[in-house]
Amino acid sequence: MQKEKKTAQELADIISQRLNIGGVFIAVHKDPTYGWHPTVMTRPADAVNCQMLVEEIAKELRVKYDLKE
């Protein structure tokens, strides 16, 4: 099955919509192991929990989407 290609910004937007938490910025970067990887930027107190949630969302999305270069 061919995966749909999305830009880093499109993937970040999809993750942000699924996360649905204000004050969180998500950046998507190319990753040699997984194809792409999301990074969360938010208040230090929330960073670890948000990153774990975003990782779970990314795991699901990697099945459907590749990073468009």
FENNORWO-V385145 format. One record per residue. SS is DSSP state (@ for helix, = for strand, . for the rest). PSI is psi in whole degrees, -180 to 180 (* if undefined). Layout:
# FENNORWO-V385145
SS:PSI / SS:PSI
This chain:
# FENNORWO-V385145
.:129 / .:130 / .:148 / =:141 / =:134 / =:149 / .:165 / @:-41 / @:-39 / @:-43 / @:-42 / @:-40 / @:-42 / @:-45 / @:-44 / @:-43 / @:-42 / @:-36 / @:-44 / .:45 / .:128 / .:157 / .:18 / .:127 / =:133 / =:131 / =:141 / =:133 / =:154 / =:141 / =:128 / .:-25 / .:-49 / .:-8 / =:-46 / =:157 / =:131 / =:143 / =:134 / =:136 / =:119 / .:-171 / .:141 / @:-36 / @:-26 / @:-10 / @:-47 / @:-47 / @:-43 / @:-42 / @:-40 / @:-42 / @:-43 / @:-37 / @:-40 / @:-42 / @:-44 / @:-39 / @:-42 / @:-42 / @:-29 / .:-23 / .:-31 / .:-28 / =:139 / =:158 / =:126 / .:129 / .:*
